[in-house]
Amino acid sequence: MAATLEILKKVFLLTFLLASCGRKSAPVRLALQPPSTNNYPSYLASWLGFYRDEGVDVEISQIAGASKILEAVVGGSADVGGGVYEQTLQMAAEGKSIVCFISLLKSPNFAILAAPGITSFADLRGKSVGVSSVGSPSQSYLMYLVKNAGLNPSEVSTSTVGMGATAMAALERGQVDAAVLFGSAIPAYLARKPDAAILADTRTPAGLRAAFQVDDYPASCLLARREWLDANGDLARKMSRAVLKSLAWIRVHSAEELLAKLPAPGDPAAELAAIRLAKPMYSLDGRISKESAEAVQTILNSPRIDVTSTYLNPD
């Protein structure tokens, strides 16, 4: 009898272990804005199977707006978010630890376009400029550039116009005198209004240097709560490796090949133009330097904190 019980115990133990080995862990909940040049590496890692190859199950949900994605990460309804590095500084100032663990772009990838008759920042005195939302990084970019041009930021008003089509429409209809546009919205608007003045353009290394006097401005990234990263470091490393594979794929493939991977490009010509300009600005290694992080802190006029607490670099 004792021998039989011992055999049964071993059978039960083996069955339990086999079941445990076959049980899938919960997927990583990744919240991203709809596909754009700012987050293509995060999507490509799914479209090309790189997350799967690294052994991590990633479940993507689309959320419009970087602020909404941050809310999802802070609130715990998303494990990882496709946000912008500036948000980690914003959260640190509020005593919350949100950490970027891979950087996607060396540029915030925006341009400020103006209505006819406005050719410089000096012409914006007493005018209204469209930003994605009040308090957003786009407003911080604008205020920094306005101040550097010798204007008092209070002399320029801002209006929330969203991004993409809504921002383009607000500028085209004269609801604002200029607007901060991102990604494919820039070539799309210029195709319709080729005479529009470009007051700033960070889509190229030269334009980034002219605007912010830096060669590397970490913006788009994957971020998560510090406690999630502490508990799931291996998952975060696997995600980083998958996204690094995406970045490498982008470097060796043409803009046309990347466009072909998109499920539904809204304006293929504008998207292709945006990809061509973005390609040289994608990060080579996904890393953030202390110097570039401090440059972002200065441009945003953020409270002075130890920036090294706001990012982790891929191994």
C-alpha positions, 0 to 999 in steps of 0.5 A: 500500500505504501509503495502504491501511494508513493507511486501515485504521489509521483504520478500526481507530481509529474502531472502537475509539473507537465501542466505547469510547463504547458501553461502560458503566462499572461500576455504583456499588455502593450498600449500603442497609438495607431501606427505611425512613424513614431511607433512603427518599430513597436508594431513591426516587432509584432507584424514580423514575429519578433516578439514571438521569436523572443518568447514573449506574448504581447497583446497590443491595444490601440489608444489614441493620445499619448496622455491616454496611454500614460493613464493606462500605464499608471492605472495598471490597465496596460503593462507597457505603453508606447509613449514619449520620454518627456512623460517620464520626467513629468511623472518623476516631478509628480513623485511617480516612477515611470521608466523608459526602457527602450528609445525608438527615435532620436528626434520628436519628429515634428514640424511647425507649419504656418499660414501664409504671411507668417514666415518666422517665429517673430510673426507669431506675436499675438497669434494662435498656434495649434498644439496636440493638447494643452500641457503636451510636449508639443506645447513645450516644444513651441514655448521653447522655440518661441522664447529662443526667438526672443518672444515672451511665451505669453505673447503667443496663445495655444489652442488644442487641435489634436494630431493628424487630420484635425490639426491639419484642418484647423490650420487649413481653415484658419482656426489657428495661425500655425500648428505643430504637426507630426509624422505623415501630417507634415507632407500631407499638409505640404502637398495641399499647401506647398507655400506654407512656411516651415518655422521649425523641422526636427525630422532631419539631423540638421533641423533637429540641431537648428531647433534644439541644438542637440543631435539626439533628442529621445522622444518615442519610447516604450515605458512602464511602471518601475514596479512592473519592470522590477518584477518583469525584467526578463519580459522587458528585455525580451521586448527590447530585443524584439524592438531592436530587431525592428530597428535593424530591419528598418535600417536595411529595408526601403521605405517602400518595403516598410510601407508595404507592411502597414495594414492600412496606410491612410495617405500612402504618398504622405506616409512614404514621404514621412518614412523616408525622412524618419528612417535616418532618425530611428535609434541605432541601439535604443539607448538614452544618454544622460546628456540627451536626457538632460537636454530634454529636461532643459527644453521642457523646463522640467524640475531638476531631478536625477534623469538616470532614474527615468530610463533603463537602457537595453542590455 
